[in-house]
Every structure is written in C-alpha cells, then in structure tokens.
Amino acid sequence: MLWRAYALLSHGGDRIGLGSIGLSSWHGPAAPSLQRAGDVLKVLEEADTAIWSASALSACAETGLLAHLDKPATIDTLAQAISLSPALVRTLVDVLASHRFVVWNQDRVQAAPALLPFTTPEGVATFRASLRAPLLQAESFRRKLADRTLTLDGWTHTNEAIIESQGTLTRLWTTRALPKLKFLPGLVPRLEKPGAALLDVGAGAAGLSIALCRHFPHLTAVALEPAPRPADIGERHVREAGLEGRIVMRRQRAEELDDERAFDLAFLPQMFLPEAIIQDAIERIFRSLRPGGWLLVAVLSQEGGGTVSAVNRLKNLLWGGNTRAMDHLRPRLAAAGFNPVIRAPGRHALRMICARRPNVRDLT
C-alpha cells in the first residue's frame, strides 16, 4: 500500500497548464518524424494556441472574472463587475467554454461543477498560481536567452510573483495531500506527538512547512532556504501565519546540514540540487532523520521521448538538478542506507520516491 503515498505530495503533479487544458498533442508520446514544412507549421500553430490559451486562462483569474463565475451572470454584469469590455469578457468566457469550464443557461453563464471550487478565494489563488508560475518562469527563460545571461546555476529567481506563486502552490497542494500521509507506516502517529519535527529542504516561501505545521499542532519545522529573496519571503509568511515559534528558516544549504536524529519527516525537491552535492545531501538527510523517519523526494518524470519528458529535462537543467531521473536516484538513496526505497507509479509529470531510515529493530 505504500505506493499510494506518492499521490500525497505531488508538489505540482499535472498542474493546470498547457498539458491539461485540452491540448493533448503536448502530452502524447514522441511523434513520427515530420515530413513536410507544413507539419512544422502545424506544431508551431499548436504552440501558439497553447501559449495564448494559458495566457487567457491566467487572465480569467488575474482580472477577477473567475471569482464572479460562482453564480449565474450575464456577460454585461460580469464586464461591469471587473471593469472590462463586454467583448473581452465574452472572449475570455469562450476560452473557458472551449475547455468545458463553464455552462450556459440562456443568457447567463456559470462555472461548471468541476470549476466551482476554483471560484473561491483559495481556489482562485490556486488557479492563478498554477498559470502564473510557469508563464513567468518561461518568460524569464526567454529573456535570459536573448540577453545571453542564462546560466545553469539553479533556481535563482528573485521575482516576488514567481516565488509567491510557487509558495501558494506548495501550500495548497500539501494541504490537499495530507490524507495520503497515512499510507506511510508510522508517520502520522509520529507527526501527531509532541516533539515531532520536519525538515523542509529548499523551502522557498515556506508553503510546505506552514501547511504541515497548521495540520499537526505539535509539529515544528526547520526550513532550509539559502537564497536570500525566497528566504525573506518565507520568513514573512511564517510571521503572517503566526508560526514563528514553530518554524525556523535557516539560510543553509542541504550539504551543510549537520543535524543528527532530529527529524521525523524530510522533503527534498532534488531537481534544485546540483549533481556535485546531491549524494552528500542525501547522506546528511539520512543522518538527520530519526530511525523510522521518512524522506519524500520529488522527481520530474523524464522517461520517453515525448514533449513532456523533454520539457522536464529542460526544467531540470534550468533548476540546477542536471537531468537526474528516478532510476538514478533510487540506488543513491539505498546506498545512503534508506530501506525501503519505493518508486511512485503513474504518469504524472512530477512523482515521489518515499524512502525510510530503518528502525533500529529492523537492523537486528
């Protein structure tokens, strides 16, 4: 049953984005070689549609339109509420309708049942962040290429909107995934006890630490974030959440960690760690866990030759994680002493490896 745990912290999973808004050609397997120039143009047209579709969906959240679709309304009423022209509102609604996100009843439109949860304040934040984060990061990639300033030194964004979006997604996804923690043997009882502790590596805006500490009243967290701008934002979020007594933001790198038997759960988004330090980081995290503690390792799926796999390899390179895939990480975790080391099933873009530091009794 342990494999079910991988659904718990998909930390992104199949995000609301280009691959899950009806653009199936972007999620399929590698296509046969193109034969004509027209075939290339067709792919470029599909890319154009995907980019504009994502931008239009983002606009639905950014303008406030999404929040007003919680109940039936005419186009004119919506346009007045968000101070946009009726023609533009109608076009944005048409984009939503093309993905079956809305339903019409005569001259009134409303969110379809599946979209209704995304019309609440929390839902709008999720929808907005799911699109804002990739759109802004992609624009940063394009701009740095044009300026010849692109490096492969890792996730170095200082744009507050990008950092905030990542933090929002992490916090909300973690909250939704909490029920799945019960599939990791022994973990939930540990997290419910006084003295329970979390290690959050690459914490960014501290979304994961905040969500878990809110859920488990006795849990404390050490959130490692060496980058100054994300750490500043994370510290602010911790204060705003009233958790400064339970969450400590350390401006420390994973390979500098010297805690021993201090944590019951650790989270490692390994795609942000360079190849030179990944094994050291894994070994230090192993030593930092209490016997019986769990490590969750996030991995971008790269198997196959399709577009999604290629894009995930690009993300890995841009975020600092080289092109490590699941099969490269499992033996490294086992070599550090983790047992069991279990791979996530499924086809989601981002998966988990669950690895446990054995209990002392397991070694005798």
N, C-alpha and C positions, 0 to 999 in steps of 0.2 A: 504493500500500500504506500510505500514511501514515495513512489513516483508522483503521487497526487500532490505532493508538496510543491512541485515545480510550478503549479498554477498560482502559487501564493504570492510570490514577489516578482511577477513578470517584469516589473520595473519598466514597463513600456509595452511589452507584448506586441500585438498588432495594433499599433496606435491608429487613431483617427488620422488618416493621411492619404497619400497617393495610392497605397495598395489596398485600402479597404473602403473606397468610395466608388466602387463600381468600375474601376479601371483594371480589369482582370489581366490585361496583357502585361502589366507591370509586375504581376505576381507569378506568372507562369514559368514553366521550365524554359531552358535555352531554346530559342527558335532555330530552325534550319538557316543556313547562310542565305542572305538576301541576294536576289538575282538581278534586280533592276534598280536604277536610280529612284524610280517611283516608290520602291519598297522602303528605301531610306527616308524619303519624304513622308511616307505614311507614319513611320516611327516618330519622326520629328513632330508631325501633327498631333500624334497621341501625347507626346511630351508637352506640347503647347496646351492641349486640353487639360492634362493633369495639373500643370502649374496654375493655370487660371481657375480651375475648379477648386483647388486647395486655397487659393487666394480669396475666391468668392465665399467659400465656407468660413474662412477666417473672418471675413468682413461681417458675416452674419452674427458672429459673437462679438467682435470688436465694436460694432455700431449699436449693440443692444437689441437688434432685431430678434435674436434667438430667445431672449428672455420674455419678449412680448408674444411669443407663439404658444404660451401655456394655455391660452383660451382662444376661441374663435374670434377673428378680427378681419375687417376688410383691409384692402391694400391702402386705402386712403387713411384709415385710422392708424395703421402701422407707420405710414410715412410721417404723419403728424407727430406720433409719439417719439420717433427717433430723429426727426428733423432732416429727412432725406426726401428726394423727389419720388413721387409715386412710381415713375418709370423705373428708377433704380431699384426700389424696393421690390417691385414686381419681378424684375430680372433676378434678383437675389433669391426670391422665393422660388422662381423657376429652377434655379440651380439646386435648391433643396429638394424640390419635387422630382428632379431627374434622378435623385438617389433614394426616392420614396421616403424622405424625411418628413413630409407634410401631407395632410389630407385636406381636400376641399369639400365644403358643404355650401352649395350655391355660390354666393359671392364672398364667403368667409373661409379663411384658411387657418389651420391649427397644426401644431406639431403632431406627427404620428405617434402612436403609443410608444414606439421604441425611442423616439427623440424626446419625449416629455421629461424624463429625468435630467436631460441636459438643458432644460429651461429654468431650473432652479439656480440660485446663485452659485452653489458648489458645482453644479453641472455645467453652467456656462464657463466657469473657471477652468474646468477640465477640458472642455471643447476648445476654448481659446488657447490654452497652453499646449494642447496636442498639436495644434497647427502653427502657433507662433514659434515654438522651439525649432522645428525643422526648417521653417521658412527663413527665419533669421540666421540660423547657422549656415544654411545653404547660400544665402546672400553674402555672408562673411567669407565663405569659401571662394565664391566667385570674385569678390573684391580683392582678396589677398592674392589670388592668382593673377589678376590684372595688374596689381601693384608690384608683383614679384616679391611679396613679403611673406608668402606661405612657407611655413616650416612644419615639420612632423614632430614637434616637441610636445604634443599632447593637447588636452582640452584647456586652452588658455583664454577662453572668452572672459572679457570684463564687462560686456554689455549687460546691464542690470536686467533688461527684459528677458534675455536668454537665460540668465541664472535663475530669475524668479519663475520662469516657465518650467524649467527643469525641476525646481523645488516643489512647485504646485503639483506636477505630475507624480513625482515620487511620493509625496504625502498622500495624495488621493488614491493612488494605486495600492499603496501599502495598507491603507485603511480598508479598502475593498477586499484585500487578500488575507486579512487577519484570520478569518475562519479556517484557512488552509493550514495554518501553523500546527494544528492538532495532529496532522499526519506525520510530523517529525517526532518520533518516540522520545518521550521525556521532556520535550522542550517547553510546552505550555506550563506544566507544573513548576518548572524552574523559573520561568518568567513571572509567575504569579507570587513567588515567595519574596520576602524581604531580602535585600542584598543582591537581587538579580541585576545583571549588567549586560549591556550591549556595546559592541564595538562597531562603529559605522565608518568604514574606510572610504575616503573620497566623498565626504558628507555633503559638499556643496552648500545649498541653502538649508540643510538640516531637516529636510522633509521626512525622511525615514525615521530619524531619531525622535522627532516630535510626534509622529503618528503612533509609534510603538510605545512611547512613554505615556501618552494620553490613554492608551488602551490598557496598559499594565501599570497600576498605581505604584507598585514597589520598584519598578524598573528605573535604573539610572543608565546613562549613556556617555560614552566617550566618542566624540565625533571628530575624526581626523580630516582636516582640510588645510593643506599647506598654501593654497593660492590665496593671496590677501583679499581680493574683492569678494569671491564667494564666501570666505570665512567671515568677513564683515557682515554680509547679508544674513548668513546663518546665525551669527550671534544676535542680530537684531530680531530675527524670527523667534529665537529661543526666548528672548526677553518678552516679546509680544505674547508668546504663548504662556508666560508665567512659569517657565520650566528652567530658569537659570540655576536653580538649586539642584537640578537632577541631570541636566545635560551640560557637559563641558566640551567646548570647541577647542581642540588642540591644533595649533598650526604646525603639524608634524606629518612627516611622510611615513608611509607604511614600513619602509625598510629601516626606519629609525625606532620602531616600536620595541620597547624593552619590558613591557608588562608580562607577568607570568601568572598563569592560572587565575585570571581576573575576570573573564567574561563567559557568559553562557551562550551567547549568540553573536556571530560576526557576519557582516555583509561586505562583500568585495566585488565592486564593479571592475573586473580585471581589465576591461578594454581601455581603461585610462592609465594603466601602469606599463611603462616601457619594458622591453624584453630583458634589459640588463638587470632589473631589480625584482622581477616577478617571483622567481624561486625564493629569494631571500624574504620577500614579503609574505609568501605562503608559509614559510617555516616559522617566521616570527608570529604570525597569526595563530598557527598551531600551538606554539608555546603560550600564547596569551589566553587561550581558551582553557576553561576548567575541564577536567575529564568528563566526557559525556556531552560536552558542548558542541554546537553545530555551526558550520560555516556555510553560507549561501554565496555562491559565485555566479555572477551574471555573465552570460556569454552571448555574443551576437552570432546567430546561425550563419554559416558560410558554405554549407555543403552545396554542391551542384554548380552549374554554370549559368544559372538564370540571373535575371536582373537584380532580384533581391539579394542573392548571395554576393554578387559583385558590389552592390551598393554597401552591404555590410562590411565587406573588406575595405572599401574606401573609408567608411566611418572609423573602423578600427585603426587605420593608418593615421587619419586626421586626429583621432582622440588619444593617440600615443601607444596603443596596445599592439602595434605591429599587425600581424594577421593571425593571431592565435585562435584556434578553433577548439571545440570540445575535446577532440581526441588528443590534442596537445596538452591539455590541462589535467585530464584525469590521471595520467601517470605521475605528473608532478605533485598532485595532491596526495597520491598514495605514497610517493617517495618521502613526503614530509611526515608521514605517519597517520594520515586520515584513513579511517575504515569504519563504515563503508563509504565508498565514493560512488554516487548514483547519478546517472545522466537523465536529464529531462526528456521525455518523449514529446511527440507532437511536432507541429510545423510552424510554430510561432517564430517571429523574427528574433526575439530575444528569449533565451531559455536560462534555466538554472541548473547548476550542479550543487547537490546537497552533500556535504562531507562532514563526518563526525569525528571528533577526537575521542578515541575509545575510552570507556571507563576503565579504571584500574582493574576491576574484576574481570573485564573482557580480555586482559592481557595475561591472566594467570591460568 
